[in-house]
Amino acid sequence: MNGGSVNELTMNLDFTENRNISIPSYFYITGLSGIPHMRYYYIFLFFVYFISLLGNSCLMFVIIMDRNLHTPKYISVFNLSLTDICESTAVIPQLLDTFLFGNQLIPYGLCLSNMFSNMLFFTEQSLTLTVLSFDRLVAISLPLRYHMIVTHGSMLVIIGASWTIAMLLTMIGAIFMSRLSFCKFIVTVNSFYCDHGPIYRSACNNNFPTCNDISINILMGHISFGLLICTPLILIIISYFCIALALLKIAHGADRIKAIKTCTSHLILVAIFYLPVLCNVLASVTTPLHPNAQIINNSLTQTIPPMLNPIIYTLKTEEVMQSIKELYKHSKVNTHNQKPEVVDIPMQSGPRVAQVGNGELMIQGNGMAVVEPERQRTEEEPKVWRNLKEPEGRDAAVGVES
């Protein structure tokens, strides 16, 4: 529903009137309102979304087309690109529709689904980065057993389990959220989307019992953050501590550097994803941030990593760069191997075959000339000029060019 289509007097009454309403009609998103020159920020986010879609789609295409990348590791990379596309699509179009086009009133059901999708894909990004750290740990610490431990089947099971865990926890959070009671028909949410924290803080009461004055929704928020953000980060840190110990055992410096290079792209992705999240949390605890600054930081935290992930993986991974070069060469060869070109030329004699440029010119008896691409010849095979059909009374001539 459009914000301009709601009667302003009714909205003001709904904003101020306190009544016990189990399910509000709408949520009113106010996060980025009142900030000057925000249109430039929305244009920036549009280009971020475009680059995210293009980069991740290209990386997924390269993984699909190159059989050399059909490995367990690139199943995880493919899943990360898919999650990046879903995360960008869940956040940026909704944000642009809400603030750029003024559709700040969001129905209750749509708001919960928006919250669920954002939480799901953000969580899956965190878990996929953990899976990639496990892959690097086994590859460097147990190289001889890598292909026995990390198989296509085991990686698919791990990826499936990560999606199941993410969906289960986000569904539990959405169910608890749906049990909240609100005191207004239209609830104001100070965020750039239907954020879990501002919504449960706007509720009148919690239908679930409380423990030590902490509502079950606050508790679920802490549990989800601990399980889905902090725990994966701790596992990644432990993985790289074990990798560092394994690297110290490598005698040759060149082999050690080669092993480190296989981890650089993943380490950069981990830093891009987790550092902004941790900085936002620490800043909110230690130094009170302006609400607008915190909202912009949160929006960048969820939109920038999906854009940078495919760029970093493409530029910092030798295998991907090599695959792109091979696919480019293959497409270039295919453009040269086109179908024969048929042109009309005047005929003076019977059909002949001759070597011309990069192909063979065969002149047919009906006055048509066919240019065929040059085929691969061995060194022993000579070029042959032959008269396929001469006028009656002449012998067929075959000439060999040395």
C-alpha positions in Angstrom: 0.0 0.0 0.0 1.2 3.5 -0.9 2.1 5.9 2.0 0.2 8.7 0.2 -3.0 6.8 -0.1 -3.6 6.6 3.7 -5.5 9.4 5.3 -3.0 11.4 7.4 -5.5 12.0 10.2 -6.1 8.3 10.6 -2.3 7.7 10.6 -1.8 10.3 13.3 -4.5 8.7 15.4 -3.1 5.3 14.9 0.4 6.4 15.8 -0.7 8.0 19.1 -3.7 5.9 20.2 -2.8 3.0 22.7 -5.0 0.0 22.3 -4.3 -3.7 22.8 -4.0 -5.0 19.2 -2.7 -8.5 18.7 -1.9 -7.9 15.0 -1.3 -4.4 13.6 -2.5 -3.4 10.2 0.8 -1.9 9.0 4.4 -1.2 9.9 5.7 2.2 9.0 9.4 2.2 8.1 11.1 5.4 9.0 14.8 4.5 9.1 16.3 6.7 6.3 13.7 9.5 6.4 14.8 13.0 6.9 18.5 12.5 5.9 19.6 15.1 3.3 20.7 14.0 -0.2 19.6 10.5 0.3 18.7 10.1 -3.4 22.4 9.8 -4.2 22.6 7.0 -1.7 19.7 5.2 -3.3 21.4 5.5 -6.8 24.6 4.1 -5.2 22.6 1.1 -3.9 21.0 0.5 -7.3 24.5 0.2 -8.8 25.6 -2.0 -5.9 22.6 -4.3 -6.7 23.4 -4.4 -10.4 27.0 -5.2 -9.8 26.0 -7.9 -7.3 23.7 -9.6 -9.7 26.1 -9.4 -12.6 29.2 -10.5 -10.7 27.6 -13.4 -8.9 25.7 -14.6 -12.0 29.0 -14.6 -14.0 30.8 -16.5 -11.3 28.0 -19.1 -11.2 28.1 -19.3 -15.0 31.9 -20.0 -15.0 31.5 -22.7 -12.3 28.8 -24.4 -14.3 30.6 -24.2 -17.7 34.1 -25.3 -16.6 34.3 -29.0 -15.6 37.6 -28.2 -13.8 35.6 -26.3 -11.2 33.1 -29.1 -10.6 34.8 -29.8 -7.2 33.4 -29.8 -3.6 35.0 -26.4 -2.9 33.2 -24.7 -5.7 29.9 -26.2 -4.6 30.4 -23.9 -1.6 31.5 -21.0 -3.7 28.4 -21.5 -6.0 26.2 -21.6 -2.9 27.8 -18.4 -1.6 27.1 -16.6 -4.9 23.5 -17.9 -4.9 23.0 -16.6 -1.3 24.6 -13.2 -2.3 22.1 -12.8 -5.1 19.2 -13.7 -2.7 20.5 -11.4 0.0 20.8 -8.4 -2.4 17.4 -9.1 -3.9 15.8 -9.3 -0.5 17.3 -6.0 0.8 17.9 -3.5 -2.0 14.7 -3.6 -4.1 12.6 -3.4 -0.9 14.7 -0.5 0.4 14.4 1.4 -2.8 10.7 0.8 -3.0 10.2 1.9 0.6 12.2 5.1 0.6 12.8 6.2 -3.0 9.2 5.7 -4.1 7.6 6.5 -0.7 6.0 3.1 0.1 6.8 3.2 3.7 3.6 1.5 4.9 4.2 -2.3 4.8 1.4 -4.8 5.6 1.9 -7.1 8.6 2.4 -10.3 6.7 4.7 -8.8 4.1 6.8 -7.2 6.9 7.3 -10.6 8.6 8.2 -12.3 5.4 10.7 -9.5 4.6 12.3 -10.0 8.1 12.4 -13.7 7.6 14.1 -13.6 4.2 16.7 -11.0 5.4 17.6 -13.1 8.4 17.7 -16.3 6.4 20.1 -15.2 3.7 22.3 -13.2 6.1 22.6 -16.3 8.3 23.4 -18.6 5.3 26.2 -16.3 4.2 27.8 -16.7 7.6 27.4 -20.5 7.6 28.8 -20.8 4.0 31.9 -18.9 5.0 32.4 -21.4 7.8 32.0 -24.3 5.4 34.7 -22.8 3.1 37.0 -22.5 6.1 36.5 -26.2 6.8 37.4 -27.0 3.2 40.7 -25.0 3.5 41.5 -26.6 6.8 41.2 -30.1 5.4 43.0 -29.2 2.2 46.1 -27.8 4.0 46.2 -29.9 7.2 45.2 -33.3 5.7 46.1 -33.0 2.0 46.4 -36.7 1.4 43.0 -37.4 2.9 41.3 -34.4 1.4 39.5 -36.2 -1.5 38.3 -38.9 1.0 36.9 -36.4 3.5 35.6 -33.6 1.3 33.6 -35.3 -1.5 30.7 -34.0 -3.6 28.3 -35.9 -1.5 29.7 -34.7 1.9 29.7 -31.1 0.7 26.1 -31.3 -0.5 25.1 -32.7 2.9 26.9 -29.9 4.7 25.4 -27.2 2.5 21.9 -28.8 3.0 22.5 -28.9 6.8 23.5 -25.2 6.8 20.3 -24.2 5.0 18.2 -26.3 7.4 19.8 -24.7 10.5 19.3 -21.2 9.0 15.7 -21.8 8.1 14.9 -23.5 11.4 16.3 -20.7 13.6 14.8 -17.9 11.5 11.4 -19.6 11.5 11.5 -19.9 15.3 12.3 -16.2 15.5 9.4 -15.3 13.1 7.0 -17.5 15.1 7.9 -15.8 18.4 7.6 -12.4 16.7 4.1 -13.3 15.5 3.0 -13.8 19.1 3.7 -10.2 20.1 0.9 -7.8 20.9 1.0 -4.2 19.7 -0.8 -1.1 20.9 -1.2 0.6 17.6 -2.8 -0.2 14.2 0.3 1.2 12.5 3.6 0.5 14.3 6.7 2.7 13.6 9.9 0.8 12.9 13.1 2.9 13.0 15.2 0.8 10.5 15.6 0.4 6.8 13.6 -2.8 6.7 11.4 -4.8 9.1 14.2 -5.4 11.6 13.7 -7.8 14.4 15.0 -5.6 17.2 13.0 -2.4 16.6 9.8 -4.4 16.1 9.9 -6.4 19.3 10.9 -3.2 21.2 7.7 -1.6 19.8 5.4 -4.3 21.3 3.1 -3.7 24.3 3.7 -7.0 25.9 5.1 -10.5 25.2 2.7 -13.4 25.3 5.5 -15.7 26.4 6.8 -15.9 30.0 9.8 -13.8 30.9 13.0 -14.9 32.6 15.0 -12.3 34.7 13.0 -9.5 33.1 14.2 -10.5 29.6 11.5 -11.3 27.1 11.7 -14.5 25.0 12.2 -12.4 21.9 15.2 -10.6 23.3 16.6 -13.9 24.4 16.0 -15.4 20.9 17.8 -12.4 19.4 20.8 -13.0 21.5 20.8 -16.8 20.9 20.5 -16.3 17.1 23.3 -13.8 17.1 25.5 -16.1 19.2 24.8 -19.2 17.2 24.7 -17.8 13.7 27.2 -15.0 13.8 29.6 -15.5 16.8 29.9 -19.3 16.6 30.7 -19.4 12.9 33.3 -16.7 13.4 34.9 -18.6 16.3 35.0 -21.8 14.2 36.7 -19.9 11.4 39.3 -18.4 13.8 40.0 -21.9 15.1 40.3 -23.3 11.6 42.9 -20.7 10.6 44.8 -21.3 13.8 45.1 -25.0 12.9 46.0 -24.0 9.3 48.8 -21.7 10.7 50.2 -24.7 12.7 50.1 -26.9 9.6 51.8 -24.2 7.5 54.7 -24.0 10.0 55.4 -27.7 9.4 55.9 -27.1 5.6 59.6 -27.1 5.0 59.8 -25.2 1.7 58.9 -21.5 1.7 57.5 -21.6 -1.9 55.1 -24.4 -0.9 54.1 -22.4 2.2 53.4 -19.3 0.1 51.4 -21.3 -2.4 49.2 -22.8 0.4 48.7 -19.3 1.9 47.5 -18.0 -1.5 44.7 -20.5 -1.6 43.3 -18.9 1.6 43.7 -15.2 0.8 40.4 -14.8 -1.0 38.4 -16.5 1.8 40.2 -14.5 4.5 39.2 -11.3 2.7 35.6 -12.4 2.4 35.5 -13.2 6.1 36.9 -9.8 7.0 34.4 -8.0 4.7 31.5 -9.8 6.2 32.3 -10.0 9.9 34.2 -6.8 10.7 31.4 -4.4 9.9 28.9 -6.5 12.0 31.3 -6.6 15.0 32.1 -2.9 14.7 28.4 -2.0 14.6 27.8 -4.2 17.7 30.8 -2.8 19.6 29.9 0.8 18.7 26.3 0.4 19.8 27.5 -1.0 23.2 30.5 1.4 23.9 29.7 4.6 22.0 26.1 5.6 21.3 25.8 6.2 17.5 23.3 8.5 15.9 20.3 6.3 14.8 20.8 7.4 11.1 24.5 6.5 11.2 23.7 3.1 12.6 21.0 2.5 10.1 23.3 3.4 7.1 26.1 1.2 8.6 23.7 -1.7 8.9 22.4 -1.2 5.3 26.0 -1.2 4.0 26.8 -4.3 6.0 24.1 -6.2 4.2 24.7 -4.8 0.7 28.4 -4.4 0.2 29.7 -8.0 0.8 27.4 -9.6 -1.8 28.9 -7.1 -4.4 32.5 -7.7 -3.4 32.5 -11.5 -3.0 32.5 -12.4 -6.7 35.0 -9.7 -7.6 37.5 -10.9 -4.9 37.0 -14.6 -5.7 37.6 -13.9 -9.4 40.7 -11.7 -9.0 42.3 -13.5 -6.1 41.7 -17.2 -7.2 44.0 -18.6 -9.9 41.6 -21.4 -10.8 38.7 -19.0 -11.6 41.0 -16.7 -13.6 42.3 -19.6 -15.6 38.8 -20.9 -16.2 37.7 -17.5 -17.5 40.6 -17.4 -19.9 39.9 -20.9 -21.2 36.2 -20.1 -21.7 37.2 -16.9 -23.6 39.6 -18.8 -25.8 37.0 -21.5 -26.5 34.3 -18.9 -27.4 36.8 -17.2 -29.7 37.6 -20.5 -31.5 33.9 -21.1 -31.9 33.4 -17.8 -33.6 36.0 -18.7 -36.2 34.5 -22.1 -36.8 31.3 -20.8 -38.4 29.2 -22.5 -41.0 30.4 -22.4 -44.6 29.6 -19.2 -46.5 27.9 -19.6 -49.8 28.3 -16.9 -52.6 27.4 -16.7 -56.3 30.4 -16.4 -58.7 30.5 -16.9 -62.4 31.7 -20.3 -63.5 34.3 -21.0 -66.2 34.9 -24.7 -65.7 34.0 -27.7 -63.6 34.1 -27.7 -59.8 37.5 -27.2 -58.2 38.9 -27.2 -54.7 41.7 -24.7 -53.9 43.4 -23.4 -50.7 42.4 -19.8 -50.1 43.4 -17.8 -47.1 42.1 -19.6 -43.9 39.9 -22.0 -45.7 39.1 -24.1 -48.8 37.2 -22.7 -51.8 35.1 -25.3 -53.6 33.5 -24.2 -56.8 30.4 -26.3 -57.7 29.1 -27.0 -61.1 25.9 -25.0 -60.5 27.9 -21.7 -60.1 28.0 -21.7 -56.3 31.2 -21.3 -54.3 31.5 -22.7 -50.8 34.2 -21.4 -48.4 34.9 -24.0 -45.8 37.1 -23.4 -42.7 40.6 -24.7 -42.7 40.9 -28.2 -41.2 43.9 -29.4 -39.2 46.5 -31.0 -41.5 49.5 -33.0 -40.6 53.0 -32.0 -41.6 53.2 -34.9 -44.1 49.9 -34.1 -45.8 50.4 -31.8 -48.8 48.0 -29.2 -50.1 46.0 -30.7 -53.0 44.6 -28.8 -55.9 42.3 -31.1 -57.7 39.9 -30.7 -60.6 36.8 -32.6 -59.5 35.0 -32.5 -62.8 36.4 -31.4 -66.1 34.5 -30.9 -69.3 34.1 -34.1 -71.5 37.2 -35.1 -73.4 39.6 -34.1 -70.6 41.2 -36.2 -67.9 40.8 -35.3 -64.3 43.9 -33.5 -63.1 45.3 -33.7 -59.6 48.2 -31.4 -58.6 50.2 -31.6 -55.4 51.8 -28.6 -53.8 54.9 -29.4 -51.8 
